[in-house]
Amino acid sequence: MSEPVLVIMAAGLGSRYGGGGVKQVDPVGPCGERIIDFSMYDAWRAGFRKAVCVITKAMEEDFRREILAPVLSYMEVECVFQDLSQVPEGGVIPQGREKPWGTGHAALIGARAVGGAPYAVINADDFYGREAYEKVYQFLKNAQDGEKLDLCMVGYQVGNTVTENGTVARGVCEVQDGMLRRVVERTKISKLPEGKIGYTEDEGQTWIILSPDTPVSMQLWGFTPGFTQALEGEFVRFFQEDLEKNPLKGEFFLPFAVNALLERDEAQVQVLETSGRWYGVTYRVDRQSVVDAVAAMTEEGRYPSPVWGGEAVRAQPN
């Protein structure tokens, strides 16, 4: 099987921070590095040598200059473009629709460019940690589709993914014997008094408590080439069955596609557990905690400074 490829869903960076580019994306590293810089470096250290970045056409020039320029000496990088016009044959864009089609569509655009290789899929603005990339890379090196697709997901402990500054949305995982049974989206998970963690479905009137070690998906997946065809089919089904329910805002989410395969017993998904901490900027006030964490990891020698400087060349992959 071909060497694993890293697919980075980055089209949301421009819109999330305003404008079409990425200049506004907050730096978190000592030398102005953004989260995506550390993600690509961790992936490179784990063994990935090619990345496919899913972006918008409007942000291409900015993205190549601001993000990719220092990376190209280490990794082959291809940019592909996510656009609202990319619909299945016979699909119609609802009048007034402006919202992108979702993470499932972004992953599909990237998957089409990997050339038949196994691939990992990540969000551009999530800090996953090196351990996660190492586990996914090793899984993909050995994955073999049989009667079922052989897939994986990194499962984080929910207690390592929440913020002090408000609620978060997480894919809560049902796991049995290390295998994923399904992912349930919980859009309002929060830290509660006495250190507990829970989610609400009625605007906080009642809370369902989660154990801090409950596994959740942070959109770090490992897929074999056969998954791409299945994802194509699920995107068609989304247009045929789901879009009419919410034509202006309905989205094709990647976990929903995985759930559909699990329900039909067409895939097996190994949950690669990690005790590592996830970092991200869900709220603007979260940024300082990420900055502090990255500074500490750099001080410990886990990252060179700058990330893509001379020290990176000497830090050979594990």
Buried (B, 14 or more C-beta within 10 A) or exposed (E): BEEBBBBBBBBBBBBEBEEBBBEEBBBBBBEEBBBBBBBBBBBBBBBBBBBBBBBBEBBBEBBBEBBBEBBEEBBEBEBBBBBEEBBBEEBEBEEEBEEBBBBBBBBBBBBBBBEEBBBBBBBBBBBBBBBBBBBBBBBBEEBEBEEBBBBBBBBBBBBBBBBEBEBBEBBBBBBEEEEBBBBBEBEBBBBBEEEBBBBBEEEEEEBEEBEEEBBBBBBBBBBBBBBBEBBBBBBBBBBEEBBEEEBEEBBBBBBBBBBBBBEEEBBBBBBBBBEBBBBBBBEEEBBEBBBEBBBEBBEEEBBBBBBBEEEBEEBEEE
